[in-house]
Amino acid sequence: MAVALNSLDFIPQGSQGWRLNNLNLHCAVPGLYGISGGNGSGKTTLAQLLAGFYPDFLPGSLEGEGKVLDTVLGARPLVEMAQQVQLIQQAPQLQLSGCTFSVEEEIAFGPENLCLSEAQIMERIDQALSFTDCHALRLRHPAALSGGETQRVVIACALAMRPKLLLLDEAFSRLTPQATTTLLQRLATYAHQQQCIIILFERSLAHIAADCRQTWTLAEGTLSVC
């Protein structure tokens, strides 16, 4: 099972009583899944927990059972988890490397660190550009992109890593409804082709629920099935 949380509690360091409480979450089949919640519900904390931020970048205490890609939460450092798990957070500009001069170079940054061949890297770049409709941005400087363009580019960067788990924390906030719908359809195709589980963290699931295999609501740190 790719993602399995069983009666999991997480208390962030310095939380003053707030916690993720008795979480039960299971995602075994590739495809889209959705978790909705408002501000303070715990969406970002849960996304970071699944991405491998705990314990080095998300200190706290953990109780219960939790596995991501058959790895116990906290058992592997973030740099190792990032080879299979990618997290896109709410501020896309902060996820750009800051050391490239084109979108193509930005997308290549991750695969190059995997020591892939040039042919493999170019294949991944072309595929990621296609899935996110970013071909027209290929030679643009990352710093010159609009908010919506940056969101699509950072998603392309994540797809180029060929993750088995992709976590999107309000990753469509700067896209138009039409662009969001198109990207969701392409992500569903990507999930099927690459056998990837994609979990969408959104304030509302109204526009994505129909595309999801399963949805949950997160409120005050507690997860419930929709």
Sequence and secondary structure as in RCSB ss.txt:
>XXXX:A:sequence
MAVALNSLDFIPQGSQGWRLNNLNLHCAVPGLYGISGGNGSGKTTLAQLLAGFYPDFLPGSLEGEGKVLDTVLGA
RPLVEMAQQVQLIQQAPQLQLSGCTFSVEEEIAFGPENLCLSEAQIMERIDQALSFTDCHALRLRHPAALSGGET
QRVVIACALAMRPKLLLLDEAFSRLTPQATTTLLQRLATYAHQQQCIIILFERSLAHIAADCRQTWTLAEGTLSV
C
>XXXX:A:secstr
  EEEEEEEEEETT TT  EEEEEEEE SSEEEEEE  TTSSHHHHHHHHHT TTTTS EEEEEEEEETTEETTS
S HHHHTTTEEEE S GGGGS SS SSHHHHHHHHHHHTT  HHHHHHHHHHHHHHHT GGGTTS GGG  HHHH
HHHHHHHHHTT  SEEEEESTTTTS HHHHHHHHHHHHHHHHHHT EEEEEES  TTTGGG SEEEEEETTEEEE
 
